[in-house]
Amino acid sequence: KMISYETDIVPILQASCTPCHFPPAGYKEPLNSYDAVKKNIGEILVRVKLPHTDNKFMPFKNKKPALSDSLIKVLELWQMQAMSK
């Protein structure tokens, strides 16, 4: 199954990465466009998989629930698709 940026990825980011990574409220690396997410997907995946006690774990300081394994899998599948384009 193809993973859609609009229908599969955007809802994950909106649920887990707002407001910090969504301008104008967010001041961190913006993740509010296809190109921004494609550029940063490797780093996103590294950070959501870190131990929750790691300072670089995202969502930052557990302000939002950690991503489930199934959501991380969706991001990984999208990364493979996006990098093959």
N, C-alpha and C positions, 0 to 999 in steps of 0.2 A: 504494500500500500504506500502510495506517495504521501509524504507528510506535507501539509500546506502551511506556509508561513502564516498566512492570514487566519486560517481556522484552527490550526494546531499550536503554533508557536506564540503568536501574539497573546492569546488568553493566559498562557503560562507566565509570560513576562509581566503582563498587566497584574496578575494576581500576586506574583512573588517579588517583582522588582520595582514596583511603584511605591512611593513617589521618587525614590532616590535616583533612579536611572531614566526618568521621564521628564524632559523639560516641559514647562519652565520651572516646575517645582524642584526637580532633581538637579543636583550639581555634580553628580558622579558621571562616569563614562555613559553617554546616552545610549540606550538600547531601544530606541523608539522608531527604528527603520530597518528594513531588510538588510541594507548594506552595513549598518552598524552592528547588527546581530551577527551577520555572516563574518564580519571582521573579528568579532570578539567571541565567537561560539566556543573556541578551544579554551579560552580563559574562563568563560562562564562554566563550562563543564568541569574544569579542574576545581573551581571554587565551590560549586554546589556539592561536590563529592568529598570535600575535605572533612575531617572530624569536626563536629559542631563546636569543639573547644578551640579550634584553630582561629587565630585573628583574621585570617583571610576567608574564612567560611562565609558563604552567602546563602540565604539572606543575612545581611550584616547583623551581628549580635542577636540573632534569632528573633528579630522584630516581626518576622512572618514565619509561618511553618516551613520547615525544610522541604525540599522537593522530594516527592515519593520516587521510588525506583522506576515506576512506570512513566512518570513525567520526565525523568532523566533519560530514559530509553527513547522517548519521543524526540528529545533534543539531540541525542546521539544519531538517530536515524536521519533527522533533518540535516545534521552536519554532514553526514556521508553524501546525501543527495546534493546539498548546496555546493560542496567541494567538487563534485563531479560535473558541475555545470560550467 
